[in-house]
Amino acid sequence: MGRLAKTAFVALAVFAAPLAPGAQPAKRDVVLLIDNHIFTHKPFKFDEAVLRQSIRAMLEHVRPERVVVFAVGHDGHAQYPSKFFPEQKASPGFPLLQRPTQDLLQIWREETTRTRTGMIVYVSTLRNDALQDSHPEYFRIFGNGVRATVIDHNSAYADEVLLPGLQEIIDRYNPDGFFLDGDYWTAHESWNPASTAGFVKETGLPVPTDYPQASYPPFVKYTYDSYRRDYVGKLEAFFDRQKRPLNWSINAAFTVRDPSPEPANYGTVAVDLPFFALGEAYIESLFSQRLKGGAEIVYPLFAQSEGAAPYQYKSKAQLKQELAVAVVNRSLVSFYLPLGYDGTIALDRIQPAIEVYDEFENHIGTQARPDQKLLAKIAIVNPNGDAIATRRFEELRKASLHLYETGVVHAITTETLASSGGYTHFVFPRMNHAERPDLIPSLLKGGQRVLWAVNERAADEKTEAIIAALRSSLREVKADCADCEALRDSSGGEIWLVPAIDNATLDKFASTIDPAVTFPGKPEYVYALAYGDALKETIYLSSVAWGGYAFGRHTLFEDLEPTPSMSVRLKAPATCVQRTMGGDIKLPRGRELTLQPFDTITKVECDL
C-alpha cells in the first residue's frame, strides 16, 4: 500500500510450486489491523509470552505485507510508555484499566522486524476520551454550549499532544507509517473559541448563533477549509520533514467523502467497508484510485468492531462477497482482527478470510497489469466547492450507482483533476459553487460534452457568471432530454443544463459515448470495471445481489447464488479467457463474448 505496495499480486505459481531450500514463502498483499480498543468490561492485561507467541503465529501463518498496531485508541490512553498521550490508569470512566507492564509497541516492532513485516501504527487523533477531563479546552463545542466528545481541530491539541506524540513514536520505534483514525469524521462546526476566533479573523463575519443566519454557511465552510488547510496541513508538513518517507493515511479522508486535493506526501487511502454499503464501497474505493499511491478497503471479520461484544463472525460466503469489492477495484485488502485482553489472537477467526483471499488469488488473480488504465470515457465530477461546504454526496452516489447498474465504466474525479483524464463526457451531479470558473468553458472548447445539474437560485455569483457567459457565447440547440437547456460551442462541445439529473437524462447523455466495452443484458446487480492498454483488456465483473447499495453493516448471510450467463461486447475481435473461481474458460475469438455463470466475481482477460 502506498510506498510499501508491490506492483502486482503474487502469482499462482508461488503458492503451487514447492519452495527452494531456504526460500521464504511469499507474503500476501494483506494488511492486518489488530483491533485493540481498550476493554471496559474486564481487566486489560497482557501476558508477554502469550502475546509474543500469538504475534509470531499470526505473522508466520498469514504472512501479511504489514500490520497496523495500536498506540492510542479512541479511549486516548497510550499503549506504550508515552510523555504526551495519557497514561493508562484506573478512572471513573475506566475502573478496570491497568497499564501493561510491557511496552507493546516495542514488542510489535521486534516481531515485525524479525519477519520483515511492515509496521503501521494506529493513532486515534481527534477522538481522545482520556483528555476530556484534563484538557476540556481541546474539545469541540456545540451551538448550545455543550461540550462534544471529540476534539476541535483548531485547538492547541495538535501542537501540544498529537504531533509531539507522533514524533515520539517515530523516534523510538521507527514505524513504516501511521493509520490516523477518529479524525476526518469528527470534523464539524464548533463554537470552541479556537474556531470562532479563527472564523472571525478570516472572514470578518459575526459568529452565527442560529442556522438560518447568513454567516452560518460560511462558518461551515470555514470548518472544512481550516481542517484541510491548517490541521491536515500540519500533518502534511510534519511527515514531509521526517528522515524517511512514511505511509500515513487518515481513515476515509481524501476519497469521495473529502474531495479536496490529497496532501502531496499522502500514503494510502483507506475505506472502511463495514460502515458503508457494498455499492458505496465500490464508489469510494474507485474514487481513491486517482491517487498515485495505494488504496485499501478494511474488512472486519465480525459484525461488531472496536471492542464491542459479542462478536458475530462472518461466513465465507459473506467474506467472498465483500472481498470481491476490493478485487474489482484493484484495491489492497485489510482485515480487522481483534486482540484478546490477555494477548491472544484467534487465528481460527481469520482462517476463512485467508482461504477466500487465496481462492481469489489462485483462480482469478487480484490485480490487472499495473500499466493498464481504466477504460472510461465518462467522468462524474465531484465539485470541490459544493462537496467541501455541504458534505452532501447523494447525487454523486446516485449517478455512479446507476452507471454501474447499466454497465457504463466510469471514473469519479474532482474539478481540479477533471481535465487530465482524457474523458469525453463529464457529469456534474450538483454544482452551485464552482471552484474553477475556467473548467467548463475549456471542456466545451475542447469538444467535450457536459451534463451540469445546477440550482441557479442557490448558485453563487461566480457560478452565475459562468452560466451567463455560456448563454451569451454558445448556440442553443435541441437535445434529447427533458427539462434541459442545451448549448453548443463552435468546436462541437455541448452542455446540458438541468435542475437535477434523473436516470433517463443520464442514459441519454451516456448513449453518445463510444465505449471500449459494453454489457448488453447485464443484471443490474453486477458491477463492471474494465482496464486496458494497447495490447490487452481486463474486465472485472462482481455480483452484489444481496441488497445492492442498501446492504448494511450488520447484515450477515451464509449463501451465494451464481450470476447467470451474460454477454460482453468489445470494440474489436479479441481472444479472451474467463477466469472464475471454478477455473479458466477459453472463449471463442470475437467481439461478442458469452460468459459462463460465475459465483461472486469473474475476470475476463482479452488479447487484442
Sequence and secondary structure as in RCSB ss.txt:
>XXXX:A:sequence
MGRLAKTAFVALAVFAAPLAPGAQPAKRDVVLLIDNHIFTHKPFKFDEAVLRQSIRAMLEHVRPERVVVFAVGHD
GHAQYPSKFFPEQKASPGFPLLQRPTQDLLQIWREETTRTRTGMIVYVSTLRNDALQDSHPEYFRIFGNGVRATV
IDHNSAYADEVLLPGLQEIIDRYNPDGFFLDGDYWTAHESWNPASTAGFVKETGLPVPTDYPQASYPPFVKYTYD
SYRRDYVGKLEAFFDRQKRPLNWSINAAFTVRDPSPEPANYGTVAVDLPFFALGEAYIESLFSQRLKGGAEIVYP
LFAQSEGAAPYQYKSKAQLKQELAVAVVNRSLVSFYLPLGYDGTIALDRIQPAIEVYDEFENHIGTQARPDQKLL
AKIAIVNPNGDAIATRRFEELRKASLHLYETGVVHAITTETLASSGGYTHFVFPRMNHAERPDLIPSLLKGGQRV
LWAVNERAADEKTEAIIAALRSSLREVKADCADCEALRDSSGGEIWLVPAIDNATLDKFASTIDPAVTFPGKPEY
VYALAYGDALKETIYLSSVAWGGYAFGRHTLFEDLEPTPSMSVRLKAPATCVQRTMGGDIKLPRGRELTLQPFDT
ITKVECDL
>XXXX:A:secstr
 GGG  SS   HHHHHS   TT     EEEEEEEE    SSS     HHHHHHHHHHHHHHH EEEEEEEEE TT
  BSS  SSS      SS TT    SS HHHHHHHHHHHTT EEEEEEE S  GGGTTT GGGEEE TTS EEEE
E TTSTHIIIIIHHHHHHHHHHH  SEEEEESSGGG     SHHHHHHHHHHH     SSTTSTTHHHHHHHHHH
HIIIIIHHHHHHHHHTSSS  EEEETTTTSTT  S   TT   EEEEGGGS HHHHHHHHHHHTTSSS EEEEEE
SBSS TT SS  B  HHHHHHHHHHHHHTT EEEEEEEB TTS B HHHHHHHHHHHHHHHHHT S   TT EE 
 SEEEEE HHHHHHH   HHHHHHHHHHHHHT  EEEEEGGGGGGS  SEEEES  SS S TTHHHHHHHTT EE
EEE  TTT  HHHHHHHHHHHHHSEEE  S TT EEEE TTS EEEEESS  HHHHHHHHTT   SEE TT  TT
EEEEEEE SSEEEEEEEE TTTGGG  TT        B   EEEEEEEEEEEEEETTEEEEEEEEEEEE   BSS
EEEEEEE 
